[in-house]
Structure formats: structure tokens, C-alpha cells
Amino acid sequence: MTVNGKTYEHEVEPRLLLVYYLREVLGLTGTNVGCDTTSCGACTVLLNGESVKSCTVLAVQADGADITTIEGLAGPDGKLHPIQEAFREHHALQCGYCTPGMVMAVTSLLRENPHPSEDQVRFGLEGNLCRCTGYHNIVKAVLAAAAAGAGSAPIGAGTAGAVPTGGAVAGGGAR
């Protein structure tokens, strides 16, 4: 499989979940384990461009797939992706535990719907839970990222500037 642009080959137990492969084998700990039951979305990654909860995918099922984790979203120079920048600028996090999964779900959402309404953002993030923020600033960040064209920003390209101040897959967040 390819993870964040780098190809990996490992022998793994058939029952190893993708989230644990990413964290324990590859050392990519930005993908969090929240519930292990597909309820929270903290483990959301992009699998062939679609947001998925990596606690529902076996590592062997991702053989040959292209996976992007939160570590692969920013540019090679460390500049934040426009969605990450919008989350920072709009204070769309508190404890930060849900943030990587939320950002990855928003990446997918904005690729599918580059200009969502507030209701579409809220619906699109249903599969990602945040126990701290009440979602207000998350929604503001998604709408700001959308206004800045983040849905068409390349993954791994980062951004030189901040997203100007004044979105999971549509239909329920990460699958």
C-alpha cells in the first residue's frame, strides 16, 4: 500500500486493523483510536480519496490502496493544508483528539462538495464526534476553507498563507 506517497510492504496478521497498522507498524500516530466501534471518527483517513474509519478496515483490505493520513496532508515544507489552516485560524479544536479525523473527513467532504451550506457541513460531519467544541467553530472553519477553495487544494501541497476569514463524505461522515 501507499501511505502519504510512500510505498510500504509488510507481512501482517490478517485481523490487524488499518488504524493499528498505521500507528504501530508505520508509527503514524496522528490517526487516533477513539472507540474501536466506528462511532467517533477519530481514526478517519482517506482510502483512495474517500474518507473511511480506519478501525473498520483490515490492513490486508488496503493492500494496493492509496492512503492519506493527517501526516500527509501538509506540504513537504511543513506548510499547513488550507483545511488545517482554517481549523487553526477559527479555533476549531479544543483538546485536539478528534481533530485529525475531523480534518480528514472535511478533506473528503470538500472534494465532493466544494461549496457546502452550513446544513450540508453539519450533515457531512455526522460520523465524526467532538466532545469539546459544540461544532460551531468547526463548521465556521469548514465554511472558510470552502470559501478559500480548499476542496481543490492538492493533498500534501500545504499553503503559503492563511485561509481568509469570512466540511466526511456527504451523507454521514466517514464510512
ABEGO torsion letter per residue (X at the ends): XBBGGBBBBBBBBAABBAAAAAAAAAGBAABBBAAGAGAAGAABBBBGGBBBBAAABBAAAABGBBBBBAAAABBAAGBBBAAAAAAAAAGABBAGAAAAAAAAAAAAAAAABABBBAAAAAAAAAABBBAAAGGAAAAAAAAAAAAAGAAABBBGAEBABBBBBXXXBBGGEBX
